[in-house]
Amino acid sequence: MDAAGYVTPEEVRLALQKLHSGDAETNPEQALRATLANDLKPVDARGRWKPSSLVILVGVIACALLGIFLYFSLSRSL
């Protein structure tokens, strides 16, 4: 703080960053992890993040559709 008791903008900025750094809603990475985590048990016994079964299912279906698309696209050119 200044000698006169005023707070500088830099001090306010640092205080706000410190306040919001631990908040999961303002941190995009933590918010995304919380959204995609397993609802019942988001962390396993070893402390690792567990994805939701819906995320896994969508990933498998997307990979299958991509594989089917590539198979028919590449087999047509041969």
C-alpha positions in Angstrom: 0.0 0.0 0.0 1.0 3.6 -0.5 2.1 5.7 2.4 -1.2 7.6 2.1 -3.2 4.3 2.5 -4.3 4.0 -1.1 -4.3 0.7 -2.9 -2.6 0.6 -6.3 -4.3 -1.1 -9.3 -1.5 -3.7 -9.4 -2.2 -4.7 -5.8 -5.9 -5.1 -6.6 -5.0 -7.2 -9.6 -2.7 -9.4 -7.6 -5.3 -9.8 -4.8 -8.0 -10.7 -7.3 -5.8 -13.3 -9.0 -4.9 -14.8 -5.7 -8.6 -14.9 -4.7 -9.8 -16.5 -8.0 -6.9 -18.9 -8.6 -8.4 -21.6 -6.4 -11.9 -21.2 -7.6 -12.9 -24.0 -9.9 -15.6 -22.0 -11.7 -13.1 -19.3 -12.9 -10.4 -21.7 -13.9 -11.3 -23.1 -17.3 -9.2 -26.3 -17.0 -10.7 -27.2 -13.6 -14.2 -26.4 -14.8 -13.8 -28.7 -17.8 -12.4 -31.5 -15.6 -15.3 -31.1 -13.2 -17.8 -31.2 -16.0 -16.3 -34.3 -17.7 -15.5 -36.2 -14.5 -17.4 -39.2 -13.2 -20.3 -38.0 -11.1 -20.1 -40.7 -8.5 -16.4 -40.9 -8.0 -14.4 -38.2 -9.8 -11.0 -39.4 -8.4 -9.9 -43.0 -8.0 -8.0 -44.5 -5.1 -4.6 -43.4 -6.5 -5.8 -39.8 -6.9 -6.1 -39.9 -10.7 -9.0 -38.2 -12.5 -11.7 -40.6 -13.8 -13.7 -39.5 -16.9 -17.5 -40.0 -17.1 -18.7 -43.1 -18.8 -20.6 -40.9 -21.2 -17.4 -39.2 -22.3 -15.8 -42.6 -22.9 -18.9 -43.8 -24.9 -18.9 -40.7 -27.1 -15.1 -41.1 -27.7 -15.5 -44.7 -28.7 -18.4 -43.9 -31.1 -16.5 -41.0 -32.6 -13.5 -43.2 -33.2 -15.7 -45.9 -34.8 -17.4 -43.4 -37.1 -14.0 -41.9 -38.1 -12.7 -45.4 -38.8 -15.7 -46.2 -40.9 -15.4 -43.0 -42.8 -11.7 -43.5 -43.5 -12.3 -47.2 -44.5 -14.8 -46.3 -47.1 -13.0 -43.2 -48.3 -9.7 -45.0 -48.8 -11.1 -48.2 -50.2 -12.9 -46.3 -52.9 -9.6 -44.8 -54.2 -7.9 -48.2 -54.5 
